[in-house]
Amino acid sequence: MERNYHTTDAIQIDNLELYAQTAFHEAGHAAAIYFGNRQKKLPPVYFEIQVSKPAENNAQLFAKVIDGQLIQNLPVTVIDNLADLSDADKHSYQCAYEADVMNLLVGPLAEAKYVAERDGEVFNQNLVNCNALKHYGGCSDVKKATTYLQYFIGSPSRQKKKMQELFMQAYRFINRPSYWQAVMQLAEFILAHDHDTISCEEIITVFNHYHR
């Protein structure tokens, strides 16, 4: 779960603003992993945020959530034998990959919401969709989400339908005031943080302090 800015993205935006967008992007991922998985009664997973602040405006800005996925590296043998799994196991895998996909989509959606609010624009489901997420650092997130769905769903039409369903879940998550408040607080923490790594414990402390 990473957000990369390249020189072509930064022509009209200064370094500090790009970093603010990145902070909201990664805070969105983190909030979805922590609150979203807990809401679905899924097992907790370890994650941390790594950041790198460039010294010059035309340099690349980098941020990434490390780990945080329920299905990190699905064994090929499991993929090849999904049809042979019990209904309970299939359901477990479905809950896990759907949560991972939603968590991937929340990151660029959080960035899109931040940009809309910053610019005094409306943020709603009619103005942003999966294709638009590429403008908010979502290329790698959407690509990975698509790969998840291709692993588990054979039909392209069903893949598309499931992607839209999970996109709407991600949109509702980021639009919930309490979760958005948590995202804003973590983004501020990321912006003020001087180290390259923000630990899982630090992230959870921020969330638990501001999210009641």
MODELLER restraints for C-alpha pairs under 7 A, 6 or more apart:
rsr = mdl.restraints
at = mdl.atoms
rsr.add(forms.Gaussian(group=physical.xy_distance, feature=features.Distance(at['CA:1:A'], at['CA:64:A']), mean=5.64, stdev=0.5))
rsr.add(forms.Gaussian(group=physical.xy_distance, feature=features.Distance(at['CA:1:A'], at['CA:65:A']), mean=5.22, stdev=0.5))
rsr.add(forms.Gaussian(group=physical.xy_distance, feature=features.Distance(at['CA:1:A'], at['CA:104:A']), mean=6.61, stdev=0.5))
rsr.add(forms.Gaussian(group=physical.xy_distance, feature=features.Distance(at['CA:1:A'], at['CA:141:A']), mean=6.25, stdev=0.5))
rsr.add(forms.Gaussian(group=physical.xy_distance, feature=features.Distance(at['CA:2:A'], at['CA:63:A']), mean=5.78, stdev=0.5))
rsr.add(forms.Gaussian(group=physical.xy_distance, feature=features.Distance(at['CA:2:A'], at['CA:64:A']), mean=4.03, stdev=0.5))
rsr.add(forms.Gaussian(group=physical.xy_distance, feature=features.Distance(at['CA:2:A'], at['CA:65:A']), mean=6.18, stdev=0.5))
rsr.add(forms.Gaussian(group=physical.xy_distance, feature=features.Distance(at['CA:3:A'], at['CA:22:A']), mean=6.44, stdev=0.5))
rsr.add(forms.Gaussian(group=physical.xy_distance, feature=features.Distance(at['CA:3:A'], at['CA:62:A']), mean=6.29, stdev=0.5))
rsr.add(forms.Gaussian(group=physical.xy_distance, feature=features.Distance(at['CA:3:A'], at['CA:63:A']), mean=5.59, stdev=0.5))
rsr.add(forms.Gaussian(group=physical.xy_distance, feature=features.Distance(at['CA:3:A'], at['CA:64:A']), mean=6.28, stdev=0.5))
rsr.add(forms.Gaussian(group=physical.xy_distance, feature=features.Distance(at['CA:3:A'], at['CA:137:A']), mean=5.24, stdev=0.5))
rsr.add(forms.Gaussian(group=physical.xy_distance, feature=features.Distance(at['CA:4:A'], at['CA:61:A']), mean=6.12, stdev=0.5))
rsr.add(forms.Gaussian(group=physical.xy_distance, feature=features.Distance(at['CA:4:A'], at['CA:62:A']), mean=5.12, stdev=0.5))
rsr.add(forms.Gaussian(group=physical.xy_distance, feature=features.Distance(at['CA:4:A'], at['CA:63:A']), mean=6.82, stdev=0.5))
rsr.add(forms.Gaussian(group=physical.xy_distance, feature=features.Distance(at['CA:4:A'], at['CA:137:A']), mean=6.46, stdev=0.5))
rsr.add(forms.Gaussian(group=physical.xy_distance, feature=features.Distance(at['CA:5:A'], at['CA:60:A']), mean=5.61, stdev=0.5))
rsr.add(forms.Gaussian(group=physical.xy_distance, feature=features.Distance(at['CA:5:A'], at['CA:61:A']), mean=5.34, stdev=0.5))
rsr.add(forms.Gaussian(group=physical.xy_distance, feature=features.Distance(at['CA:5:A'], at['CA:62:A']), mean=6.77, stdev=0.5))
rsr.add(forms.Gaussian(group=physical.xy_distance, feature=features.Distance(at['CA:6:A'], at['CA:60:A']), mean=5.22, stdev=0.5))
rsr.add(forms.Gaussian(group=physical.xy_distance, feature=features.Distance(at['CA:7:A'], at['CA:58:A']), mean=5.49, stdev=0.5))
rsr.add(forms.Gaussian(group=physical.xy_distance, feature=features.Distance(at['CA:7:A'], at['CA:59:A']), mean=6.50, stdev=0.5))
rsr.add(forms.Gaussian(group=physical.xy_distance, feature=features.Distance(at['CA:7:A'], at['CA:60:A']), mean=6.54, stdev=0.5))
rsr.add(forms.Gaussian(group=physical.xy_distance, feature=features.Distance(at['CA:10:A'], at['CA:58:A']), mean=6.60, stdev=0.5))
rsr.add(forms.Gaussian(group=physical.xy_distance, feature=features.Distance(at['CA:14:A'], at['CA:57:A']), mean=5.89, stdev=0.5))
rsr.add(forms.Gaussian(group=physical.xy_distance, feature=features.Distance(at['CA:15:A'], at['CA:57:A']), mean=4.73, stdev=0.5))
rsr.add(forms.Gaussian(group=physical.xy_distance, feature=features.Distance(at['CA:19:A'], at['CA:61:A']), mean=6.96, stdev=0.5))
rsr.add(forms.Gaussian(group=physical.xy_distance, feature=features.Distance(at['CA:20:A'], at['CA:191:A']), mean=6.83, stdev=0.5))
rsr.add(forms.Gaussian(group=physical.xy_distance, feature=features.Distance(at['CA:21:A'], at['CA:111:A']), mean=5.62, stdev=0.5))
rsr.add(forms.Gaussian(group=physical.xy_distance, feature=features.Distance(at['CA:22:A'], at['CA:63:A']), mean=6.72, stdev=0.5))
rsr.add(forms.Gaussian(group=physical.xy_distance, feature=features.Distance(at['CA:23:A'], at['CA:187:A']), mean=4.86, stdev=0.5))
rsr.add(forms.Gaussian(group=physical.xy_distance, feature=features.Distance(at['CA:23:A'], at['CA:190:A']), mean=6.02, stdev=0.5))
rsr.add(forms.Gaussian(group=physical.xy_distance, feature=features.Distance(at['CA:23:A'], at['CA:191:A']), mean=6.59, stdev=0.5))
rsr.add(forms.Gaussian(group=physical.xy_distance, feature=features.Distance(at['CA:24:A'], at['CA:110:A']), mean=5.93, stdev=0.5))
rsr.add(forms.Gaussian(group=physical.xy_distance, feature=features.Distance(at['CA:24:A'], at['CA:111:A']), mean=5.34, stdev=0.5))
rsr.add(forms.Gaussian(group=physical.xy_distance, feature=features.Distance(at['CA:24:A'], at['CA:114:A']), mean=6.96, stdev=0.5))
rsr.add(forms.Gaussian(group=physical.xy_distance, feature=features.Distance(at['CA:24:A'], at['CA:183:A']), mean=6.71, stdev=0.5))
rsr.add(forms.Gaussian(group=physical.xy_distance, feature=features.Distance(at['CA:24:A'], at['CA:184:A']), mean=6.95, stdev=0.5))
rsr.add(forms.Gaussian(group=physical.xy_distance, feature=features.Distance(at['CA:24:A'], at['CA:187:A']), mean=5.11, stdev=0.5))
rsr.add(forms.Gaussian(group=physical.xy_distance, feature=features.Distance(at['CA:25:A'], at['CA:107:A']), mean=4.44, stdev=0.5))
rsr.add(forms.Gaussian(group=physical.xy_distance, feature=features.Distance(at['CA:25:A'], at['CA:108:A']), mean=5.46, stdev=0.5))
rsr.add(forms.Gaussian(group=physical.xy_distance, feature=features.Distance(at['CA:25:A'], at['CA:110:A']), mean=5.52, stdev=0.5))
rsr.add(forms.Gaussian(group=physical.xy_distance, feature=features.Distance(at['CA:25:A'], at['CA:111:A']), mean=4.77, stdev=0.5))
rsr.add(forms.Gaussian(group=physical.xy_distance, feature=features.Distance(at['CA:26:A'], at['CA:64:A']), mean=6.73, stdev=0.5))
rsr.add(forms.Gaussian(group=physical.xy_distance, feature=features.Distance(at['CA:26:A'], at['CA:65:A']), mean=6.44, stdev=0.5))
rsr.add(forms.Gaussian(group=physical.xy_distance, feature=features.Distance(at['CA:26:A'], at['CA:107:A']), mean=5.83, stdev=0.5))
rsr.add(forms.Gaussian(group=physical.xy_distance, feature=features.Distance(at['CA:27:A'], at['CA:183:A']), mean=5.26, stdev=0.5))
rsr.add(forms.Gaussian(group=physical.xy_distance, feature=features.Distance(at['CA:27:A'], at['CA:186:A']), mean=5.73, stdev=0.5))
rsr.add(forms.Gaussian(group=physical.xy_distance, feature=features.Distance(at['CA:27:A'], at['CA:187:A']), mean=5.52, stdev=0.5))
rsr.add(forms.Gaussian(group=physical.xy_distance, feature=features.Distance(at['CA:28:A'], at['CA:106:A']), mean=5.58, stdev=0.5))
rsr.add(forms.Gaussian(group=physical.xy_distance, feature=features.Distance(at['CA:28:A'], at['CA:107:A']), mean=4.47, stdev=0.5))
rsr.add(forms.Gaussian(group=physical.xy_distance, feature=features.Distance(at['CA:28:A'], at['CA:110:A']), mean=5.28, stdev=0.5))
rsr.add(forms.Gaussian(group=physical.xy_distance, feature=features.Distance(at['CA:28:A'], at['CA:183:A']), mean=5.71, stdev=0.5))
rsr.add(forms.Gaussian(group=physical.xy_distance, feature=features.Distance(at['CA:29:A'], at['CA:103:A']), mean=5.65, stdev=0.5))
rsr.add(forms.Gaussian(group=physical.xy_distance, feature=features.Distance(at['CA:29:A'], at['CA:104:A']), mean=6.36, stdev=0.5))
rsr.add(forms.Gaussian(group=physical.xy_distance, feature=features.Distance(at['CA:29:A'], at['CA:106:A']), mean=5.78, stdev=0.5))
rsr.add(forms.Gaussian(group=physical.xy_distance, feature=features.Distance(at['CA:29:A'], at['CA:107:A']), mean=4.57, stdev=0.5))
rsr.add(forms.Gaussian(group=physical.xy_distance, feature=features.Distance(at['CA:31:A'], at['CA:183:A']), mean=6.23, stdev=0.5))
rsr.add(forms.Gaussian(group=physical.xy_distance, feature=features.Distance(at['CA:32:A'], at['CA:103:A']), mean=5.16, stdev=0.5))
rsr.add(forms.Gaussian(group=physical.xy_distance, feature=features.Distance(at['CA:32:A'], at['CA:106:A']), mean=6.64, stdev=0.5))
rsr.add(forms.Gaussian(group=physical.xy_distance, feature=features.Distance(at['CA:33:A'], at['CA:68:A']), mean=6.40, stdev=0.5))
rsr.add(forms.Gaussian(group=physical.xy_distance, feature=features.Distance(at['CA:33:A'], at['CA:103:A']), mean=5.98, stdev=0.5))
rsr.add(forms.Gaussian(group=physical.xy_distance, feature=features.Distance(at['CA:37:A'], at['CA:99:A']), mean=6.75, stdev=0.5))
rsr.add(forms.Gaussian(group=physical.xy_distance, feature=features.Distance(at['CA:45:A'], at['CA:68:A']), mean=5.52, stdev=0.5))
rsr.add(forms.Gaussian(group=physical.xy_distance, feature=features.Distance(at['CA:45:A'], at['CA:69:A']), mean=6.97, stdev=0.5))
rsr.add(forms.Gaussian(group=physical.xy_distance, feature=features.Distance(at['CA:45:A'], at['CA:70:A']), mean=6.81, stdev=0.5))
rsr.add(forms.Gaussian(group=physical.xy_distance, feature=features.Distance(at['CA:46:A'], at['CA:67:A']), mean=6.55, stdev=0.5))
rsr.add(forms.Gaussian(group=physical.xy_distance, feature=features.Distance(at['CA:46:A'], at['CA:68:A']), mean=5.57, stdev=0.5))
rsr.add(forms.Gaussian(group=physical.xy_distance, feature=features.Distance(at['CA:46:A'], at['CA:200:A']), mean=6.49, stdev=0.5))
rsr.add(forms.Gaussian(group=physical.xy_distance, feature=features.Distance(at['CA:47:A'], at['CA:65:A']), mean=6.67, stdev=0.5))
rsr.add(forms.Gaussian(group=physical.xy_distance, feature=features.Distance(at['CA:47:A'], at['CA:66:A']), mean=5.45, stdev=0.5))
rsr.add(forms.Gaussian(group=physical.xy_distance, feature=features.Distance(at['CA:47:A'], at['CA:67:A']), mean=4.89, stdev=0.5))
rsr.add(forms.Gaussian(group=physical.xy_distance, feature=features.Distance(at['CA:47:A'], at['CA:68:A']), mean=4.56, stdev=0.5))
rsr.add(forms.Gaussian(group=physical.xy_distance, feature=features.Distance(at['CA:47:A'], at['CA:200:A']), mean=5.45, stdev=0.5))
rsr.add(forms.Gaussian(group=physical.xy_distance, feature=features.Distance(at['CA:48:A'], at['CA:65:A']), mean=5.69, stdev=0.5))
rsr.add(forms.Gaussian(group=physical.xy_distance, feature=features.Distance(at['CA:48:A'], at['CA:66:A']), mean=5.28, stdev=0.5))
rsr.add(forms.Gaussian(group=physical.xy_distance, feature=features.Distance(at['CA:48:A'], at['CA:198:A']), mean=5.77, stdev=0.5))
rsr.add(forms.Gaussian(group=physical.xy_distance, feature=features.Distance(at['CA:48:A'], at['CA:199:A']), mean=4.84, stdev=0.5))
rsr.add(forms.Gaussian(group=physical.xy_distance, feature=features.Distance(at['CA:48:A'], at['CA:200:A']), mean=4.88, stdev=0.5))
rsr.add(forms.Gaussian(group=physical.xy_distance, feature=features.Distance(at['CA:49:A'], at['CA:64:A']), mean=5.71, stdev=0.5))
rsr.add(forms.Gaussian(group=physical.xy_distance, feature=features.Distance(at['CA:49:A'], at['CA:65:A']), mean=4.47, stdev=0.5))
rsr.add(forms.Gaussian(group=physical.xy_distance, feature=features.Distance(at['CA:49:A'], at['CA:66:A']), mean=5.97, stdev=0.5))
rsr.add(forms.Gaussian(group=physical.xy_distance, feature=features.Distance(at['CA:49:A'], at['CA:197:A']), mean=5.71, stdev=0.5))
rsr.add(forms.Gaussian(group=physical.xy_distance, feature=features.Distance(at['CA:49:A'], at['CA:198:A']), mean=5.10, stdev=0.5))
rsr.add(forms.Gaussian(group=physical.xy_distance, feature=features.Distance(at['CA:49:A'], at['CA:199:A']), mean=6.68, stdev=0.5))
rsr.add(forms.Gaussian(group=physical.xy_distance, feature=features.Distance(at['CA:50:A'], at['CA:63:A']), mean=5.69, stdev=0.5))
rsr.add(forms.Gaussian(group=physical.xy_distance, feature=features.Distance(at['CA:50:A'], at['CA:64:A']), mean=5.31, stdev=0.5))
rsr.add(forms.Gaussian(group=physical.xy_distance, feature=features.Distance(at['CA:50:A'], at['CA:65:A']), mean=6.37, stdev=0.5))
rsr.add(forms.Gaussian(group=physical.xy_distance, feature=features.Distance(at['CA:50:A'], at['CA:196:A']), mean=5.56, stdev=0.5))
rsr.add(forms.Gaussian(group=physical.xy_distance, feature=features.Distance(at['CA:50:A'], at['CA:197:A']), mean=4.55, stdev=0.5))
rsr.add(forms.Gaussian(group=physical.xy_distance, feature=features.Distance(at['CA:50:A'], at['CA:198:A']), mean=6.43, stdev=0.5))
rsr.add(forms.Gaussian(group=physical.xy_distance, feature=features.Distance(at['CA:51:A'], at['CA:62:A']), mean=5.88, stdev=0.5))
rsr.add(forms.Gaussian(group=physical.xy_distance, feature=features.Distance(at['CA:51:A'], at['CA:63:A']), mean=4.32, stdev=0.5))
rsr.add(forms.Gaussian(group=physical.xy_distance, feature=features.Distance(at['CA:51:A'], at['CA:64:A']), mean=6.49, stdev=0.5))
rsr.add(forms.Gaussian(group=physical.xy_distance, feature=features.Distance(at['CA:51:A'], at['CA:196:A']), mean=5.16, stdev=0.5))
rsr.add(forms.Gaussian(group=physical.xy_distance, feature=features.Distance(at['CA:51:A'], at['CA:197:A']), mean=6.45, stdev=0.5))
rsr.add(forms.Gaussian(group=physical.xy_distance, feature=features.Distance(at['CA:52:A'], at['CA:61:A']), mean=6.44, stdev=0.5))
rsr.add(forms.Gaussian(group=physical.xy_distance, feature=features.Distance(at['CA:52:A'], at['CA:62:A']), mean=5.32, stdev=0.5))
rsr.add(forms.Gaussian(group=physical.xy_distance, feature=features.Distance(at['CA:52:A'], at['CA:63:A']), mean=6.32, stdev=0.5))
rsr.add(forms.Gaussian(group=physical.xy_distance, feature=features.Distance(at['CA:52:A'], at['CA:196:A']), mean=6.20, stdev=0.5))
rsr.add(forms.Gaussian(group=physical.xy_distance, feature=features.Distance(at['CA:53:A'], at['CA:61:A']), mean=5.97, stdev=0.5))
rsr.add(forms.Gaussian(group=physical.xy_distance, feature=features.Distance(at['CA:54:A'], at['CA:60:A']), mean=6.40, stdev=0.5))
rsr.add(forms.Gaussian(group=physical.xy_distance, feature=features.Distance(at['CA:54:A'], at['CA:61:A']), mean=5.83, stdev=0.5))
rsr.add(forms.Gaussian(group=physical.xy_distance, feature=features.Distance(at['CA:69:A'], at['CA:100:A']), mean=5.80, stdev=0.5))
rsr.add(forms.Gaussian(group=physical.xy_distance, feature=features.Distance(at['CA:70:A'], at['CA:96:A']), mean=5.73, stdev=0.5))
rsr.add(forms.Gaussian(group=physical.xy_distance, feature=features.Distance(at['CA:70:A'], at['CA:100:A']), mean=6.51, stdev=0.5))
rsr.add(forms.Gaussian(group=physical.xy_distance, feature=features.Distance(at['CA:71:A'], at['CA:96:A']), mean=6.63, stdev=0.5))
rsr.add(forms.Gaussian(group=physical.xy_distance, feature=features.Distance(at['CA:71:A'], at['CA:97:A']), mean=6.62, stdev=0.5))
rsr.add(forms.Gaussian(group=physical.xy_distance, feature=features.Distance(at['CA:79:A'], at['CA:151:A']), mean=6.81, stdev=0.5))
rsr.add(forms.Gaussian(group=physical.xy_distance, feature=features.Distance(at['CA:97:A'], at['CA:148:A']), mean=6.70, stdev=0.5))
rsr.add(forms.Gaussian(group=physical.xy_distance, feature=features.Distance(at['CA:101:A'], at['CA:145:A']), mean=4.99, stdev=0.5))
rsr.add(forms.Gaussian(group=physical.xy_distance, feature=features.Distance(at['CA:102:A'], at['CA:166:A']), mean=5.49, stdev=0.5))
rsr.add(forms.Gaussian(group=physical.xy_distance, feature=features.Distance(at['CA:102:A'], at['CA:167:A']), mean=6.56, stdev=0.5))
rsr.add(forms.Gaussian(group=physical.xy_distance, feature=features.Distance(at['CA:102:A'], at['CA:169:A']), mean=6.83, stdev=0.5))
rsr.add(forms.Gaussian(group=physical.xy_distance, feature=features.Distance(at['CA:102:A'], at['CA:170:A']), mean=5.39, stdev=0.5))
rsr.add(forms.Gaussian(group=physical.xy_distance, feature=features.Distance(at['CA:104:A'], at['CA:141:A']), mean=5.39, stdev=0.5))
rsr.add(forms.Gaussian(group=physical.xy_distance, feature=features.Distance(at['CA:104:A'], at['CA:145:A']), mean=6.68, stdev=0.5))
rsr.add(forms.Gaussian(group=physical.xy_distance, feature=features.Distance(at['CA:105:A'], at['CA:141:A']), mean=6.51, stdev=0.5))
rsr.add(forms.Gaussian(group=physical.xy_distance, feature=features.Distance(at['CA:105:A'], at['CA:142:A']), mean=6.80, stdev=0.5))
rsr.add(forms.Gaussian(group=physical.xy_distance, feature=features.Distance(at['CA:105:A'], at['CA:167:A']), mean=6.54, stdev=0.5))
rsr.add(forms.Gaussian(group=physical.xy_distance, feature=features.Distance(at['CA:105:A'], at['CA:170:A']), mean=6.18, stdev=0.5))
rsr.add(forms.Gaussian(group=physical.xy_distance, feature=features.Distance(at['CA:106:A'], at['CA:170:A']), mean=5.18, stdev=0.5))
rsr.add(forms.Gaussian(group=physical.xy_distance, feature=features.Distance(at['CA:106:A'], at['CA:174:A']), mean=6.65, stdev=0.5))
rsr.add(forms.Gaussian(group=physical.xy_distance, feature=features.Distance(at['CA:108:A'], at['CA:133:A']), mean=5.83, stdev=0.5))
rsr.add(forms.Gaussian(group=physical.xy_distance, feature=features.Distance(at['CA:108:A'], at['CA:136:A']), mean=5.27, stdev=0.5))
rsr.add(forms.Gaussian(group=physical.xy_distance, feature=features.Distance(at['CA:108:A'], at['CA:137:A']), mean=6.03, stdev=0.5))
rsr.add(forms.Gaussian(group=physical.xy_distance, feature=features.Distance(at['CA:108:A'], at['CA:138:A']), mean=5.14, stdev=0.5))
rsr.add(forms.Gaussian(group=physical.xy_distance, feature=features.Distance(at['CA:109:A'], at['CA:133:A']), mean=6.95, stdev=0.5))
rsr.add(forms.Gaussian(group=physical.xy_distance, feature=features.Distance(at['CA:109:A'], at['CA:171:A']), mean=6.88, stdev=0.5))
rsr.add(forms.Gaussian(group=physical.xy_distance, feature=features.Distance(at['CA:110:A'], at['CA:174:A']), mean=6.31, stdev=0.5))
rsr.add(forms.Gaussian(group=physical.xy_distance, feature=features.Distance(at['CA:111:A'], at['CA:136:A']), mean=6.05, stdev=0.5))
rsr.add(forms.Gaussian(group=physical.xy_distance, feature=features.Distance(at['CA:112:A'], at['CA:136:A']), mean=6.00, stdev=0.5))
rsr.add(forms.Gaussian(group=physical.xy_distance, feature=features.Distance(at['CA:113:A'], at['CA:123:A']), mean=5.99, stdev=0.5))
rsr.add(forms.Gaussian(group=physical.xy_distance, feature=features.Distance(at['CA:116:A'], at['CA:122:A']), mean=6.19, stdev=0.5))
rsr.add(forms.Gaussian(group=physical.xy_distance, feature=features.Distance(at['CA:116:A'], at['CA:123:A']), mean=5.89, stdev=0.5))
rsr.add(forms.Gaussian(group=physical.xy_distance, feature=features.Distance(at['CA:133:A'], at['CA:139:A']), mean=6.98, stdev=0.5))
rsr.add(forms.Gaussian(group=physical.xy_distance, feature=features.Distance(at['CA:149:A'], at['CA:159:A']), mean=5.87, stdev=0.5))
rsr.add(forms.Gaussian(group=physical.xy_distance, feature=features.Distance(at['CA:150:A'], at['CA:159:A']), mean=6.88, stdev=0.5))
rsr.add(forms.Gaussian(group=physical.xy_distance, feature=features.Distance(at['CA:153:A'], at['CA:159:A']), mean=5.98, stdev=0.5))
rsr.add(forms.Gaussian(group=physical.xy_distance, feature=features.Distance(at['CA:173:A'], at['CA:179:A']), mean=6.93, stdev=0.5))
rsr.add(forms.Gaussian(group=physical.xy_distance, feature=features.Distance(at['CA:174:A'], at['CA:180:A']), mean=5.66, stdev=0.5))
rsr.add(forms.Gaussian(group=physical.xy_distance, feature=features.Distance(at['CA:178:A'], at['CA:211:A']), mean=6.65, stdev=0.5))
rsr.add(forms.Gaussian(group=physical.xy_distance, feature=features.Distance(at['CA:182:A'], at['CA:207:A']), mean=5.85, stdev=0.5))
rsr.add(forms.Gaussian(group=physical.xy_distance, feature=features.Distance(at['CA:182:A'], at['CA:210:A']), mean=6.38, stdev=0.5))
rsr.add(forms.Gaussian(group=physical.xy_distance, feature=features.Distance(at['CA:182:A'], at['CA:211:A']), mean=5.95, stdev=0.5))
rsr.add(forms.Gaussian(group=physical.xy_distance, feature=features.Distance(at['CA:186:A'], at['CA:206:A']), mean=6.38, stdev=0.5))
